[in-house]
């Protein structure tokens, strides 16, 4: 906890340097960061997994990330999953968001860098890929075998150049080409040019004609493959080389090899080289350049390569297509009583034991508790074979407010002030930063305020893992810090949330009247009522005409603020 307090103090110093009267320029440090979209993580509801990487210049010792959605982190290189719950008008996914990184360096220098981060996964804008297939539906002369091509190119492609490997070319987007029925091995290439001047070429080898009529040299490597309906997906390769090979060397394009004549392989990693990612695919499929090299007893050697898309060219389930079974429960009306448990299932509905489970609350394990209602959370599971899958969820309870943080209040007269904060449970810690070097801890504190010096207090709330879950600057500039009137020892506003009436309990009220004001979150006053002295100090306020939402109340006497509360309707 000392680290957190130190960071808060450093942040205060930063604000003083940046916004105070001291205009000294600090150039001994520079915060900076990079980010990338994480295509590996899959979500159940709309989300954007973004990997952030610190790129600051200098000896950094503390990092503070503000992800722009109310979440923060003090990690150096955090992974943050932006989740968006549906509202009455549907699910809204912003295209970009402002993210800020504040860095504290070893020499006490502080620097901040903010960037606009794109939440949209950018496809490969210059990708080209195709697969040839024999098209017997096209009528041709017997000596010609027609082939068509399944083509994937960017939408803004304006030029196509085909080289069929037999001395002929074409500039058509979707050509049909005839190869000699005697057969042969052809290298077919497609080059495309886009409107933004991007040029890309893709080539693949094609055996044309029936296998019986293909004319091979003294030795010619070749193979076919099939996909087994297993989990994970297994690719069964079969050597069909000519020349009676006695040695085989398979390079599967993912860093693994085999010397068997007919190996069975599982693609467990991304391609090492010459990878081709279909630009429209999510999650992305990868084309592996698989090569077979053979050697014969006579000394002949031959190599044959082809691209194999996994799992593009099969309807069998994606090897990383795990699913999360999520069970949630909560006590209605109790905001942070939710629990959740997660289990992992593979594509053929067999339960797997994950190697790790991480919850966005910072805990690990199969279950998590103390979840607040209507708040977005996520869970990340890692399968035994290294596949990562994430699920976003919320424990819904429509009897409580959507946002569970922010129930603060303060009251007092003279220079004695009473600050309270209603935490969801006892695991949360509150820090009150008065901007004068004093930081107090607790959800119920008293402070003797310096007269006419403090105009605001910054409240920061941390969960049991040290994560900042709520921060707010509370304006106390209008508070009565110099009055000698009796202190209001007790202020209670209930129920919260309220529906028809809001009740105010002021025990031992000695004021002849109190002005009760309600303002909405835009600062507009929506209700004002003068409460006369009452022996028992209990008042009822009719709020039937107020729309549902979050409101701020102020209690004043002779234009001096006695206390302030928030409530939901």
C-alpha positions as CSV (number, residue, x, y, z in Angstrom):
1,X,0.0,0.0,0.0
2,X,3.0,2.3,0.4
3,X,3.5,2.1,-3.3
4,X,0.0,3.3,-4.0
5,X,0.3,6.2,-1.6
6,X,3.6,7.1,-3.1
7,X,2.1,7.1,-6.6
8,X,-0.8,9.3,-5.5
9,X,1.7,11.8,-4.0
10,X,3.7,11.8,-7.2
11,X,0.5,12.4,-9.2
12,X,-0.2,15.4,-7.0
13,X,3.3,16.8,-7.5
14,X,2.7,16.3,-11.3
15,X,-0.4,18.3,-11.2
16,X,1.4,21.1,-9.3
17,X,4.2,21.2,-11.8
18,X,1.9,21.1,-14.9
19,X,-0.8,23.4,-13.7
20,X,0.7,25.5,-10.9
21,X,2.6,28.8,-11.1
22,X,5.9,27.1,-11.7
23,X,6.4,27.1,-15.4
24,X,9.8,25.3,-15.3
25,X,10.1,22.9,-18.3
26,X,11.1,19.3,-17.6
27,X,12.9,17.6,-20.4
28,X,14.8,14.8,-18.5
29,X,12.1,12.2,-19.2
30,X,9.5,11.4,-21.7
31,X,6.5,9.1,-21.4
32,X,5.6,7.2,-24.5
33,X,3.9,3.9,-25.5
34,X,2.9,1.7,-28.3
35,X,-0.2,-0.5,-28.7
36,X,-1.5,-3.3,-30.9
37,X,-4.7,-5.2,-31.4
38,X,-4.6,-8.7,-29.9
39,X,-6.2,-11.1,-32.4
40,X,-5.6,-14.2,-30.2
41,X,-8.2,-13.3,-27.6
42,X,-11.8,-14.0,-28.5
43,X,-14.8,-12.5,-26.7
44,X,-18.4,-13.6,-26.2
45,X,-19.8,-10.0,-26.5
46,X,-18.2,-7.1,-28.4
47,X,-14.8,-6.3,-27.1
48,X,-11.4,-4.9,-28.2
49,X,-8.3,-6.6,-26.7
50,X,-5.5,-4.0,-26.8
51,X,-1.9,-4.8,-25.8
52,X,0.0,-1.7,-24.5
53,X,3.7,-1.5,-24.3
54,X,5.7,1.1,-22.5
55,X,8.2,3.0,-24.7
56,X,9.2,5.8,-22.3
57,X,12.7,7.4,-22.4
58,X,14.4,7.3,-19.0
59,X,14.6,5.1,-16.0
60,X,10.9,4.6,-15.2
61,X,9.9,3.3,-11.8
62,X,6.1,3.8,-11.8
63,X,3.5,3.6,-14.5
64,X,-0.1,4.8,-14.4
65,X,-2.4,4.0,-17.3
66,X,-5.8,5.6,-17.8
67,X,-7.6,3.5,-20.5
68,X,-10.3,6.1,-21.0
69,X,-13.2,3.8,-20.1
70,X,-12.9,4.2,-16.3
71,X,-10.3,1.5,-15.9
72,X,-6.7,2.0,-14.9
73,X,-3.5,0.0,-14.4
74,X,-0.1,0.3,-12.8
75,X,1.5,-2.4,-14.9
76,X,4.4,-1.6,-17.2
77,X,2.9,-3.4,-20.3
78,X,-0.8,-4.1,-19.6
79,X,-3.3,-6.0,-21.7
80,X,-6.6,-4.3,-21.5
81,X,-9.9,-5.6,-22.9
82,X,-12.4,-2.9,-23.7
83,X,-15.9,-4.4,-23.2
84,X,-19.2,-2.8,-24.1
85,X,-22.5,-3.8,-22.6
86,X,-25.8,-3.4,-24.6
87,X,-28.1,-0.6,-23.5
88,X,-31.7,0.1,-24.6
89,X,-30.5,1.3,-28.0
90,X,-28.2,-1.6,-28.7
91,X,-24.5,-2.2,-28.2
92,X,-22.3,0.7,-29.0
93,X,-18.7,0.1,-30.0
94,X,-16.6,3.2,-30.3
95,X,-13.9,3.2,-33.0
96,X,-11.3,5.0,-30.9
97,X,-10.6,6.1,-27.3
98,X,-8.1,8.4,-25.6
99,X,-5.5,6.6,-23.5
100,X,-3.0,8.3,-21.2
101,X,0.2,7.0,-19.6
102,X,1.8,8.9,-16.7
103,X,5.3,7.8,-15.8
104,X,7.3,8.5,-12.7
105,X,11.1,8.3,-13.2
106,X,13.9,7.5,-10.8
107,X,15.0,11.2,-10.7
108,X,11.4,12.1,-9.7
109,X,10.7,13.5,-13.1
110,X,7.1,13.0,-14.2
111,X,5.8,12.8,-17.7
112,X,2.4,12.1,-19.4
113,X,1.6,10.9,-22.9
114,X,-1.9,10.7,-24.3
115,X,-2.8,9.0,-27.6
116,X,-6.0,8.3,-29.5
117,X,-6.1,4.5,-29.7
118,X,-8.1,2.7,-32.4
119,X,-10.4,-0.1,-31.1
120,X,-11.0,-1.5,-34.5
121,X,-9.0,-4.5,-35.8
122,X,-7.2,-3.3,-38.9
123,X,-7.1,-6.0,-41.6
124,X,-4.2,-6.7,-43.8
125,X,-4.8,-4.0,-46.5
126,X,-2.6,-5.6,-49.1
127,X,-3.3,-9.3,-48.9
128,X,-3.6,-11.7,-51.8
129,X,-4.4,-15.4,-51.7
130,X,-6.0,-17.9,-54.1
131,X,-6.7,-21.6,-54.5
132,X,-7.0,-23.2,-57.9
133,X,-9.6,-25.9,-58.5
134,X,-10.6,-28.0,-61.4
135,X,-13.9,-26.7,-62.9
136,X,-15.5,-29.5,-64.9
137,X,-18.7,-27.4,-65.2
138,X,-17.1,-25.5,-68.0
139,X,-17.3,-27.1,-71.4
140,X,-14.0,-27.2,-73.3
141,X,-12.2,-29.2,-75.9
142,X,-10.9,-32.6,-74.7
143,X,-7.3,-31.5,-74.8
144,X,-7.9,-28.7,-72.3
145,X,-8.7,-29.0,-68.6
146,X,-10.3,-25.9,-67.2
147,X,-9.3,-24.4,-63.9
148,X,-10.9,-21.6,-61.8
149,X,-9.5,-19.8,-58.9
150,X,-11.0,-19.0,-55.5
151,X,-9.5,-15.5,-55.0
152,X,-9.1,-13.3,-51.9
153,X,-7.8,-9.8,-52.5
154,X,-8.4,-6.3,-51.0
155,X,-11.6,-4.5,-51.9
156,X,-9.7,-1.6,-53.4
157,X,-7.8,-3.8,-55.9
158,X,-7.6,-2.1,-59.3
159,X,-5.1,-4.3,-61.2
160,X,-4.7,-8.0,-61.5
161,X,-1.9,-9.8,-63.3
162,X,-2.0,-13.6,-63.6
163,X,1.0,-15.7,-64.7
164,X,-0.2,-19.3,-65.2
165,X,3.3,-20.8,-65.5
166,X,2.7,-22.1,-69.1
167,X,3.7,-18.9,-70.9
168,X,0.2,-17.3,-70.8
169,X,-1.0,-14.4,-68.6
170,X,-4.3,-12.6,-67.8
171,X,-5.5,-9.4,-66.3
172,X,-9.0,-10.6,-65.4
173,X,-10.1,-10.6,-61.8
174,X,-11.6,-14.1,-62.0
175,X,-10.1,-15.9,-65.0
176,X,-10.8,-19.4,-66.1
177,X,-7.6,-21.0,-67.6
178,X,-7.2,-24.2,-69.5
179,X,-4.1,-26.5,-68.9
180,X,-3.0,-29.2,-71.3
181,X,-4.7,-32.5,-70.5
182,X,-1.3,-34.3,-70.7
183,X,-0.6,-32.7,-67.3
184,X,2.3,-31.0,-65.7
185,X,3.5,-29.0,-62.8
186,X,2.9,-25.3,-63.1
187,X,3.7,-22.4,-60.8
188,X,0.7,-20.0,-60.9
189,X,1.2,-16.4,-59.6
190,X,-1.2,-13.5,-59.0
191,X,0.0,-9.9,-58.5
192,X,-2.4,-7.2,-57.4
193,X,-2.2,-3.4,-57.1
194,X,-4.5,-1.4,-54.9
195,X,-5.7,2.2,-55.0
196,X,-3.2,3.1,-52.3
197,X,-0.3,1.8,-54.6
198,X,0.2,-1.4,-52.5
199,X,1.5,-4.3,-54.6
200,X,1.5,-7.9,-53.5
201,X,2.2,-11.3,-55.2
202,X,1.2,-14.8,-54.2
203,X,2.3,-18.0,-56.0
204,X,1.3,-21.6,-55.6
205,X,2.2,-24.8,-57.5
206,X,-0.5,-26.7,-59.4
207,X,-0.6,-30.2,-60.7
208,X,-2.8,-30.1,-63.8
209,X,-4.3,-33.2,-65.4
210,X,-4.9,-36.6,-64.0
211,X,-2.1,-38.1,-61.9
212,X,-1.6,-40.8,-64.5
213,X,-0.6,-38.4,-67.2
214,X,1.7,-36.0,-65.3
215,X,5.1,-36.2,-66.7
216,X,7.7,-36.2,-63.9
217,X,11.4,-35.7,-64.1
218,X,13.8,-38.4,-62.7
219,X,12.5,-37.6,-59.3
220,X,9.8,-35.1,-58.3
221,X,8.7,-34.4,-54.8
222,X,4.9,-34.2,-54.3
223,X,2.3,-34.8,-51.6
224,X,-1.3,-34.7,-50.8
225,X,-3.0,-34.2,-47.4
226,X,-6.3,-34.7,-45.7
227,X,-7.7,-33.4,-42.4
228,X,-8.7,-35.8,-39.7
229,X,-11.9,-35.1,-37.8
230,X,-10.1,-35.0,-34.5
231,X,-9.3,-32.5,-31.8
232,X,-7.0,-30.7,-32.1
233,X,-7.1,-30.8,-35.9
234,X,-4.6,-33.3,-37.4
235,X,-3.3,-33.0,-41.0
236,X,-2.4,-36.3,-42.5
237,X,0.3,-35.9,-45.3
238,X,0.9,-38.6,-47.9
239,X,4.0,-38.7,-50.1
240,X,3.2,-39.2,-53.8
241,X,6.7,-38.4,-55.1
242,X,8.2,-40.1,-58.1
243,X,11.7,-41.6,-58.3
244,X,11.4,-44.1,-55.4
245,X,12.7,-41.8,-52.7
246,X,14.5,-43.2,-49.7
247,X,14.7,-40.1,-47.6
248,X,12.1,-37.5,-46.7
249,X,12.3,-34.1,-45.0
250,X,9.1,-32.2,-44.1
251,X,9.2,-28.5,-43.2
252,X,5.7,-27.6,-41.9
253,X,6.3,-23.9,-41.8
254,X,5.7,-23.5,-38.1
255,X,9.1,-24.5,-36.7
256,X,8.5,-28.3,-36.7
257,X,9.9,-31.0,-39.0
258,X,9.5,-34.7,-39.8
259,X,11.5,-37.4,-41.6
260,X,8.6,-39.8,-41.9
261,X,7.2,-40.6,-45.4
262,X,3.6,-40.0,-44.3
263,X,3.5,-37.8,-41.2
264,X,0.5,-36.6,-39.2
265,X,0.9,-33.0,-38.0
266,X,-0.9,-30.5,-35.8
267,X,-0.2,-26.8,-36.5
268,X,0.3,-25.5,-33.0
269,X,2.1,-22.2,-33.8
270,X,1.8,-19.3,-36.2
271,X,3.7,-19.5,-39.5
272,X,7.4,-18.7,-39.3
273,X,7.7,-17.2,-42.8
274,X,5.8,-16.6,-46.0
275,X,2.6,-16.5,-44.0
276,X,-0.6,-15.4,-45.7
277,X,-3.4,-14.1,-43.5
278,X,-6.8,-13.8,-45.2
279,X,-7.6,-10.1,-44.8
280,X,-11.3,-10.5,-43.9
281,X,-10.9,-13.4,-41.4
282,X,-11.5,-13.0,-37.7
283,X,-10.0,-14.7,-35.8
284,X,-7.3,-14.9,-38.5
285,X,-6.5,-18.1,-40.4
286,X,-3.0,-18.7,-41.5
287,X,-1.5,-20.3,-44.6
288,X,1.5,-22.5,-43.8
289,X,4.2,-23.0,-46.4
290,X,4.7,-26.8,-46.2
291,X,7.7,-28.2,-48.1
292,X,8.8,-31.8,-48.8
293,X,12.3,-32.6,-49.9
294,X,13.1,-36.1,-51.1
295,X,16.3,-37.9,-51.9
296,X,16.7,-41.0,-54.0
297,X,19.3,-43.8,-54.1
298,X,20.6,-42.4,-57.4
299,X,21.3,-39.0,-55.8
300,X,18.4,-37.2,-57.2
301,X,16.9,-34.5,-54.9
302,X,13.7,-32.5,-55.3
303,X,11.6,-30.1,-53.2
304,X,7.9,-29.3,-53.5
305,X,6.1,-26.7,-51.5
306,X,2.5,-25.6,-51.2
307,X,0.5,-23.3,-48.9
308,X,-1.9,-25.0,-46.6
309,X,-4.5,-22.8,-44.9
310,X,-5.4,-23.9,-41.4
311,X,-8.4,-24.0,-41.0
312,X,-9.5,-22.1,-44.1
313,X,-9.9,-25.0,-46.4
314,X,-12.0,-27.3,-44.1
315,X,-15.2,-27.1,-42.3
316,X,-13.7,-29.0,-39.3
317,X,-13.6,-26.8,-36.2
318,X,-10.9,-24.3,-35.6
319,X,-8.2,-25.8,-33.3
320,X,-8.5,-22.7,-31.1
321,X,-12.3,-22.6,-31.0
322,X,-12.7,-23.2,-27.3
323,X,-15.9,-22.1,-25.5
324,X,-16.4,-20.8,-21.9
325,X,-19.2,-22.1,-19.7
326,X,-19.9,-19.3,-17.3
327,X,-22.2,-19.6,-14.2
328,X,-23.1,-16.5,-12.3
329,X,-25.3,-15.8,-9.2
330,X,-26.0,-12.9,-6.9
331,X,-28.3,-11.7,-4.2
332,X,-30.9,-9.3,-5.7
333,X,-30.6,-5.8,-4.2
334,X,-27.2,-6.4,-2.8
335,X,-24.9,-4.7,-5.3
336,X,-21.6,-6.6,-4.8
337,X,-22.7,-10.1,-3.9
338,X,-22.1,-11.6,-7.3
339,X,-20.1,-14.8,-7.9
340,X,-19.0,-16.4,-11.2
341,X,-17.3,-19.6,-12.1
342,X,-15.8,-20.6,-15.5
343,X,-15.0,-23.9,-17.2
344,X,-13.5,-24.6,-20.6
345,X,-15.0,-26.8,-23.3
346,X,-13.3,-27.8,-26.6
347,X,-15.2,-27.8,-30.0
348,X,-16.5,-31.4,-29.6
349,X,-18.1,-30.5,-26.2
350,X,-15.5,-32.1,-24.0
351,X,-14.5,-30.3,-20.8
352,X,-10.8,-29.4,-20.6
353,X,-8.9,-28.4,-17.5
354,X,-7.4,-24.9,-18.3
355,X,-3.8,-24.3,-17.4
356,X,-4.7,-20.8,-16.1
357,X,-7.8,-18.7,-15.3
358,X,-7.5,-15.0,-14.8
359,X,-10.4,-12.7,-13.9
360,X,-10.4,-8.9,-14.6
361,X,-10.7,-8.3,-10.8
362,X,-7.1,-9.5,-10.5
363,X,-7.7,-12.9,-9.0
364,X,-7.1,-16.3,-10.5
365,X,-8.8,-19.6,-10.1
366,X,-12.1,-21.2,-11.3
367,X,-14.3,-18.8,-9.5
368,X,-14.5,-15.2,-8.3
369,X,-16.7,-13.5,-5.8
370,X,-17.7,-10.0,-4.7
371,X,-18.7,-9.0,-8.2
372,X,-20.8,-5.8,-8.4
373,X,-24.1,-5.9,-10.3
374,X,-24.3,-4.5,-13.8
375,X,-20.6,-3.9,-14.1
376,X,-18.6,-5.4,-17.1
377,X,-16.0,-8.0,-16.2
378,X,-14.0,-10.5,-18.2
379,X,-12.3,-13.8,-17.7
380,X,-9.3,-15.2,-19.6
381,X,-8.7,-18.9,-19.8
382,X,-5.7,-20.7,-21.3
383,X,-6.1,-24.2,-22.6
384,X,-3.6,-27.0,-22.1
385,X,-2.3,-26.4,-25.6
386,X,-1.7,-22.7,-25.1
387,X,-4.9,-21.3,-26.7
388,X,-6.3,-18.2,-25.0
389,X,-10.0,-17.4,-24.9
390,X,-11.7,-14.6,-23.1
391,X,-15.3,-14.0,-22.2
392,X,-17.0,-10.7,-21.2
393,X,-19.9,-10.8,-18.8
394,X,-21.9,-8.9,-16.2
395,X,-23.9,-10.0,-13.2
396,X,-27.2,-8.3,-14.0
397,X,-29.5,-7.0,-11.3
398,X,-32.0,-4.4,-12.4
399,X,-33.0,-3.6,-8.8
400,X,-29.7,-1.7,-8.2
401,X,-28.0,1.2,-10.0
402,X,-25.9,0.4,-13.1
403,X,-22.8,2.0,-11.5
404,X,-22.0,0.9,-8.0
405,X,-19.2,3.3,-7.1
406,X,-19.5,6.9,-6.1
407,X,-21.5,7.0,-2.9
408,X,-19.6,9.7,-1.1
409,X,-20.7,12.4,1.3
410,X,-19.2,15.1,3.5
411,X,-20.6,17.4,6.2
412,X,-19.5,19.7,9.0
413,X,-19.2,23.3,10.0
414,X,-16.3,25.4,11.1
415,X,-13.1,23.8,10.0
416,X,-14.0,20.3,11.1
417,X,-15.2,18.2,8.2
418,X,-16.6,14.7,8.1
419,X,-16.0,12.6,4.9
420,X,-17.6,9.2,4.3
421,X,-17.7,6.8,1.4
422,X,-19.9,3.7,1.0
423,X,-17.7,1.0,-0.4
424,X,-19.3,-2.1,-2.0
425,X,-17.6,-4.2,0.7
426,X,-14.8,-4.0,3.3
427,X,-12.1,-5.1,0.9
428,X,-12.0,-1.7,-0.7
429,X,-9.6,1.1,0.5
430,X,-10.3,4.8,0.3
431,X,-7.7,7.6,0.1
432,X,-8.6,11.2,0.4
433,X,-6.0,13.6,-1.1
434,X,-6.5,17.2,0.1
435,X,-3.9,18.7,-2.2
436,X,-1.8,20.1,0.6
437,X,0.4,17.1,1.2
438,X,-2.2,15.4,3.5
439,X,-3.6,12.0,2.3
440,X,-5.9,10.2,4.7
441,X,-7.0,6.6,4.5
442,X,-10.4,5.2,5.4
443,X,-14.1,5.4,4.3
444,X,-15.1,7.5,7.4
445,X,-12.6,10.3,8.3
446,X,-12.5,13.6,10.0
447,X,-10.3,16.5,8.9
448,X,-9.5,19.9,10.5
449,X,-9.4,22.0,7.3
450,X,-7.0,25.0,6.9
451,X,-9.3,28.0,6.6
452,X,-9.8,29.2,3.0
453,X,-7.0,26.9,1.6
454,X,-8.7,23.7,0.5
455,X,-11.2,23.9,-2.4
456,X,-11.4,20.3,-3.4
457,X,-10.5,16.8,-2.2
458,X,-9.6,13.9,-4.5
459,X,-11.1,10.6,-3.6
460,X,-9.4,7.4,-4.9
461,X,-10.8,3.9,-4.2
462,X,-8.7,0.7,-4.6
463,X,-9.8,-2.9,-4.5
464,X,-8.1,-5.6,-2.6
465,X,-5.6,-6.2,-5.5
466,X,-4.5,-2.5,-5.5
467,X,-6.4,-1.6,-8.6
468,X,-7.9,1.9,-8.8
469,X,-11.6,1.3,-9.4
470,X,-12.9,4.8,-8.8
471,X,-11.5,8.4,-8.6
472,X,-13.4,11.6,-8.2
473,X,-12.5,15.2,-7.4
474,X,-15.0,16.6,-4.9
475,X,-15.6,20.3,-4.8
476,X,-15.7,21.7,-1.3
477,X,-15.1,25.3,-2.2
478,X,-18.5,26.4,-1.0
479,X,-18.3,24.7,2.3
480,X,-18.7,26.7,5.6
481,X,-15.2,26.5,7.0
482,X,-15.5,29.6,9.2
483,X,-18.9,29.3,10.8
484,X,-19.2,28.8,14.5
485,X,-22.7,27.3,14.4
486,X,-23.2,23.8,15.8
487,X,-21.9,20.9,13.8
488,X,-24.5,18.7,12.2
489,X,-23.3,15.3,13.7
490,X,-25.6,13.1,11.6
491,X,-27.0,13.2,8.1
492,X,-28.8,10.3,6.6
493,X,-30.3,10.2,3.1
494,X,-32.4,7.1,2.2
495,X,-33.4,4.9,0.4
496,X,-30.6,4.8,-2.1
497,X,-31.6,4.1,-4.8
498,X,-35.0,5.9,-4.4
499,X,-38.2,5.7,-6.3
500,X,-41.0,8.0,-5.2
501,X,-39.8,9.8,-2.0
502,X,-36.4,10.6,-0.6
503,X,-36.1,10.8,3.2
504,X,-33.6,13.0,5.0
505,X,-32.8,12.3,8.6
506,X,-31.0,15.1,10.6
507,X,-30.8,14.1,14.2
508,X,-30.2,16.9,16.7
509,X,-30.9,19.5,14.1
510,X,-30.6,23.0,15.6
511,X,-31.0,25.1,12.5
512,X,-34.2,27.1,12.0
513,X,-34.2,26.0,8.4
514,X,-32.2,24.1,5.8
515,X,-32.3,24.5,2.1
516,X,-32.3,21.2,0.3
517,X,-31.1,21.3,-3.4
518,X,-30.9,18.6,-6.0
519,X,-28.9,19.0,-9.2
520,X,-28.4,16.5,-12.0
521,X,-25.0,15.4,-13.4
522,X,-24.9,18.4,-15.8
523,X,-25.0,20.8,-12.9
524,X,-28.6,21.9,-13.5
525,X,-30.8,22.5,-10.4
526,X,-33.9,20.3,-10.7
527,X,-35.4,20.7,-7.2
528,X,-35.1,23.2,-4.3
529,X,-37.0,23.0,-1.1
530,X,-36.7,24.8,2.2
531,X,-37.0,22.5,5.2
532,X,-38.1,24.3,8.4
533,X,-36.9,23.3,11.9
534,X,-38.3,19.9,12.9
535,X,-38.1,18.4,16.4
536,X,-37.3,14.9,15.2
537,X,-35.2,16.1,12.2
538,X,-36.9,13.8,9.6
539,X,-38.1,15.1,6.2
540,X,-39.6,13.6,3.1
541,X,-38.9,15.0,-0.4
542,X,-41.1,14.1,-3.3
543,X,-39.0,13.0,-6.3
544,X,-41.8,11.5,-8.4
545,X,-41.2,14.0,-11.2
546,X,-37.5,13.4,-11.5
547,X,-36.4,11.1,-14.4
548,X,-34.2,8.1,-13.5
549,X,-30.6,8.8,-13.1
550,X,-27.8,9.9,-10.8
551,X,-28.2,13.1,-8.7
552,X,-26.3,15.3,-6.3
553,X,-27.9,16.8,-3.2
554,X,-26.7,19.8,-1.2
555,X,-27.7,20.9,2.2
556,X,-27.2,24.6,2.9
557,X,-27.9,27.1,5.7
558,X,-27.6,30.8,4.9
559,X,-25.8,29.8,1.6
560,X,-23.2,27.8,3.6
561,X,-22.8,24.2,2.5
562,X,-23.5,21.7,5.4
563,X,-23.2,18.5,3.5
564,X,-23.5,16.8,0.1
565,X,-24.7,13.3,-0.9
566,X,-25.3,11.4,-4.1
567,X,-28.3,9.2,-4.8
568,X,-29.8,7.1,-7.7
569,X,-33.4,7.1,-8.8
